[in-house]
């Protein structure tokens, strides 16, 4: 069994897709619009083919993330360099070592406030 994608509700699918492509080296993979024309879904994929589905529904631009969602993680070569280069829209945690996890991590927010963890093995 493989994870294929994670769907995130977003305010502007193109803006978010561009952010993931520019800052985290994802690639646009495909897109479709719902039959009723109200929801556009843009997919971006990492180098292994795992996709984020960016679901943009007309008129919806603010979201209640609740407490069931926390973050998703992306492997980077250098957490500090990635943290400095990414045009993030909020710092959740600056780069720091996590010895118990064997990693250096940082947490940032994308333009819609989704939390992204950057991970570099120690």
C-alpha positions as CSV (number, residue, x, y, z in Angstrom):
1,X,0.0,0.0,0.0
2,X,1.3,3.4,-0.9
3,X,0.2,6.9,0.1
4,X,-0.9,8.7,-3.2
5,X,-1.9,12.1,-2.1
6,X,-3.1,14.4,0.7
7,X,-5.9,16.9,0.0
8,X,-5.7,20.4,1.4
9,X,-8.4,23.0,1.1
10,X,-6.8,26.2,-0.2
11,X,-7.8,29.8,-1.1
12,X,-6.0,29.9,-4.4
13,X,-4.7,26.7,-6.0
14,X,-2.4,28.4,-8.4
15,X,-0.7,30.5,-5.7
16,X,-0.2,27.5,-3.4
17,X,1.0,25.3,-6.3
18,X,3.5,28.0,-7.3
19,X,4.7,28.2,-3.7
20,X,5.3,24.4,-3.4
21,X,7.0,24.3,-6.8
22,X,9.2,27.4,-6.1
23,X,10.2,26.6,-2.5
24,X,10.0,22.9,-2.1
25,X,10.9,21.6,-5.6
26,X,7.5,20.0,-6.2
27,X,6.2,19.8,-9.7
28,X,2.7,20.4,-11.0
29,X,1.4,17.0,-12.0
30,X,-2.3,17.4,-13.1
31,X,-5.5,19.2,-12.3
32,X,-9.3,18.9,-12.8
33,X,-12.4,20.9,-12.0
34,X,-15.5,19.4,-10.4
35,X,-18.5,18.7,-12.6
36,X,-20.4,21.6,-11.2
37,X,-17.4,24.0,-11.8
38,X,-17.1,25.2,-8.3
39,X,-14.0,23.3,-7.2
40,X,-10.6,23.3,-8.9
41,X,-8.1,20.7,-7.8
42,X,-4.4,21.2,-8.7
43,X,-1.9,18.5,-7.9
44,X,1.8,19.0,-7.1
45,X,4.1,16.0,-6.7
46,X,7.4,15.4,-4.9
47,X,10.3,13.5,-6.5
48,X,8.8,10.2,-5.4
49,X,5.4,10.9,-7.0
50,X,3.5,11.6,-3.7
51,X,1.1,14.4,-4.4
52,X,-0.6,17.2,-2.6
53,X,-4.1,17.9,-3.9
54,X,-4.8,21.6,-3.6
55,X,-8.6,22.0,-3.6
56,X,-9.8,25.5,-4.3
57,X,-13.6,25.9,-3.9
58,X,-15.2,29.1,-5.2
59,X,-16.0,31.5,-2.3
60,X,-14.0,29.6,0.4
61,X,-10.8,31.2,1.5
62,X,-10.7,30.8,5.3
63,X,-10.4,27.4,7.0
64,X,-10.7,26.1,10.5
65,X,-7.9,23.5,10.7
66,X,-9.3,22.1,14.0
67,X,-7.0,20.0,16.2
68,X,-7.0,16.8,14.0
69,X,-4.5,18.2,11.5
70,X,-1.0,19.3,12.5
71,X,1.5,19.3,9.7
72,X,3.2,17.3,7.0
73,X,6.9,16.8,6.6
74,X,9.3,17.4,3.7
75,X,12.9,16.1,3.4
76,X,15.4,18.8,2.6
77,X,19.2,18.7,2.2
78,X,19.9,21.6,4.6
79,X,17.2,22.8,7.0
80,X,18.9,26.1,7.8
81,X,19.3,27.0,4.1
82,X,15.8,25.9,3.2
83,X,14.4,27.9,6.1
84,X,16.3,31.0,5.1
85,X,15.3,30.7,1.4
86,X,11.6,29.9,1.7
87,X,9.2,32.7,1.5
88,X,7.2,31.4,4.4
89,X,4.1,33.0,5.8
90,X,4.8,32.2,9.5
91,X,7.5,30.6,11.6
92,X,6.2,27.9,13.9
93,X,9.6,26.7,15.0
94,X,13.0,27.9,13.9
95,X,15.7,25.3,12.9
96,X,16.8,23.1,15.8
97,X,18.2,19.7,16.4
98,X,15.8,16.9,17.5
99,X,18.3,14.2,18.8
100,X,15.6,11.8,19.7
101,X,14.3,11.9,16.1
102,X,17.8,11.9,14.7
103,X,17.0,15.1,12.7
104,X,17.3,18.8,12.4
105,X,13.9,20.4,11.8
106,X,12.0,23.6,11.3
107,X,8.3,24.3,10.9
108,X,6.9,27.1,8.6
109,X,3.5,28.0,7.2
110,X,2.6,28.1,3.6
111,X,0.5,31.1,2.2
112,X,-2.7,29.6,3.6
113,X,-1.3,28.7,7.0
114,X,-0.8,24.9,6.5
115,X,2.2,23.9,8.6
116,X,5.1,22.3,6.8
117,X,8.0,20.6,8.7
118,X,11.4,20.7,7.0
119,X,13.5,17.7,8.0
120,X,17.3,17.0,7.6
121,X,18.8,13.8,9.0
122,X,21.5,14.5,11.6
